[in-house]
Amino acid sequence: MINRVKFCQKVKDWTVNDWKKVMWLDESLFELFHSSNTQNDRIWAHNTQDVLPRDTIKNPPKIMVLGMMSYRGLSDLDFIPLKQTVNALYYVSNILEDTCLNTLKKRRINGPVYSRKLVLKRSEAHFMQDGAPAHRAIVAQ
């Protein structure tokens, strides 16, 4: 909670132009057959007989996808190999040093959003990521 407050205090006076210089990076897991989660999935019914049963697929196919975006454009999507854990070493060598640097090499100012530079001046860019352990590791700083 303290880190969130510090972050908010740091960016509370940012202008729209400051936010235009942010490059966001995140990864997400996609499942082919999503199994219901009683914590997050809700079904509204008058009684339990109205709720249709749902088959569950054991070990459904899934893939982790990573991407970057900014006000100006999008990166190509990067697919993390199956069963690959995104630890600090993988994050630095495959994501930061490969995917992110290749994205920053884009030179087009105009054109389709997926082919443009994410920021006009790299020296003014702000790199944003979530608080995943691999992102916070000392080797990734």
C-alpha positions as CSV (number, residue, x, y, z in Angstrom):
1,M,0.0,0.0,0.0
2,I,2.8,2.4,0.8
3,N,4.4,1.9,-2.6
4,R,1.0,2.7,-4.3
5,V,0.8,5.9,-2.3
6,K,4.4,6.9,-3.2
7,F,3.6,6.2,-6.9
8,C,0.4,8.3,-6.7
9,Q,2.3,11.2,-5.1
10,K,5.0,11.0,-7.8
11,V,2.6,11.2,-10.7
12,K,-0.3,13.2,-9.3
13,D,0.8,16.4,-11.0
14,W,1.6,14.8,-14.3
15,T,0.1,16.5,-17.4
16,V,-1.4,14.7,-20.4
17,N,1.9,15.2,-22.2
18,D,3.7,13.4,-19.3
19,W,1.4,10.4,-19.6
20,K,1.9,10.3,-23.4
21,K,5.6,9.4,-22.7
22,V,4.7,6.3,-20.7
23,M,5.4,2.8,-22.2
24,W,3.3,0.2,-20.5
25,L,4.4,-3.5,-20.4
26,D,2.3,-6.4,-19.2
27,E,1.8,-10.1,-19.7
28,S,-1.4,-12.0,-19.4
29,L,-2.3,-15.7,-19.4
30,F,-5.1,-16.8,-21.8
31,E,-6.9,-20.2,-21.3
32,L,-8.7,-21.9,-24.1
33,F,-11.3,-23.4,-21.7
34,H,-11.8,-21.1,-18.8
35,S,-12.8,-22.9,-15.6
36,S,-15.2,-21.1,-13.3
37,N,-13.7,-19.4,-10.3
38,T,-16.1,-19.0,-7.3
39,Q,-14.1,-16.0,-6.1
40,N,-14.5,-14.0,-9.3
41,D,-17.3,-15.5,-11.4
42,R,-20.9,-14.8,-10.4
43,I,-24.1,-16.3,-11.7
44,W,-27.4,-14.6,-10.8
45,A,-30.4,-17.0,-10.5
46,H,-33.6,-17.2,-8.4
47,N,-32.7,-20.8,-7.4
48,T,-29.8,-23.2,-8.0
49,Q,-31.8,-25.3,-10.4
50,D,-31.8,-22.4,-12.9
51,V,-28.0,-22.6,-13.1
52,L,-26.8,-24.9,-15.9
53,P,-24.0,-27.3,-15.1
54,R,-20.6,-26.4,-16.7
55,D,-18.1,-29.0,-17.8
56,T,-14.5,-28.4,-16.5
57,I,-11.6,-29.3,-18.7
58,K,-8.6,-30.5,-16.7
59,N,-5.4,-28.8,-17.6
60,P,-6.8,-26.6,-20.4
61,P,-4.4,-25.3,-23.1
62,K,-3.1,-21.9,-22.2
63,I,-0.6,-19.4,-23.3
64,M,1.1,-16.4,-21.8
65,V,1.2,-13.3,-24.1
66,L,3.3,-10.1,-23.5
67,G,2.9,-6.7,-25.1
68,M,3.8,-3.1,-24.8
69,M,1.7,0.0,-25.6
70,S,1.9,3.7,-25.4
71,Y,-0.1,6.7,-26.5
72,R,1.6,6.4,-29.9
73,G,1.5,2.8,-30.6
74,L,1.7,-0.9,-29.9
75,S,4.4,-3.5,-29.8
76,D,4.2,-6.9,-31.5
77,L,2.8,-9.5,-29.2
78,D,5.3,-11.9,-27.7
79,F,4.3,-15.4,-26.8
80,I,6.0,-16.9,-23.8
81,P,6.9,-20.6,-24.4
82,L,4.7,-23.2,-22.8
83,K,5.6,-24.1,-19.2
84,Q,8.1,-21.3,-19.1
85,T,8.2,-19.5,-15.8
86,V,8.7,-15.7,-16.1
87,N,11.4,-15.4,-13.4
88,A,13.9,-12.5,-13.1
89,L,16.5,-14.1,-15.4
90,Y,14.0,-14.9,-18.2
91,Y,12.4,-11.5,-17.8
92,V,15.7,-9.6,-18.2
93,S,17.3,-11.7,-21.0
94,N,14.2,-12.5,-23.1
95,I,11.7,-9.7,-22.4
96,L,13.7,-6.6,-21.5
97,E,16.9,-7.2,-23.6
98,D,15.0,-8.8,-26.6
99,T,11.4,-7.8,-26.9
100,C,11.6,-4.3,-25.3
101,L,14.8,-3.3,-27.1
102,N,13.5,-4.5,-30.4
103,T,10.3,-2.5,-29.9
104,L,12.3,0.6,-29.1
105,K,14.2,0.3,-32.4
106,K,11.0,1.1,-34.4
107,R,11.6,4.3,-36.4
108,R,8.3,5.2,-38.0
109,I,6.5,8.2,-36.6
110,N,3.3,7.7,-38.6
111,G,1.5,4.7,-40.0
112,P,-0.3,1.7,-38.4
113,V,-0.2,1.8,-34.5
114,Y,1.8,-1.5,-34.5
115,S,4.6,-0.2,-36.6
116,R,5.2,3.2,-34.9
117,K,7.7,4.3,-32.4
118,L,6.2,4.0,-28.9
119,V,7.8,7.3,-27.8
120,L,9.3,10.1,-29.8
121,K,12.4,10.6,-27.5
122,R,13.7,7.6,-25.6
123,S,15.4,9.8,-23.1
124,E,12.0,11.2,-22.0
125,A,10.2,7.9,-21.8
126,H,8.8,6.4,-18.6
127,F,8.7,2.6,-18.5
128,M,5.8,1.2,-16.5
129,Q,5.2,-2.3,-15.4
130,D,3.2,-4.0,-12.6
131,G,4.7,-5.3,-9.3
132,A,5.3,-8.9,-10.4
133,P,8.3,-10.5,-8.6
134,A,10.3,-10.7,-11.8
135,H,9.8,-7.0,-12.5
136,R,10.9,-6.1,-9.0
137,A,14.0,-8.3,-8.9
138,I,17.3,-6.5,-8.4
139,V,18.7,-7.9,-11.6
140,A,15.8,-6.3,-13.5
141,Q,16.4,-2.8,-12.2
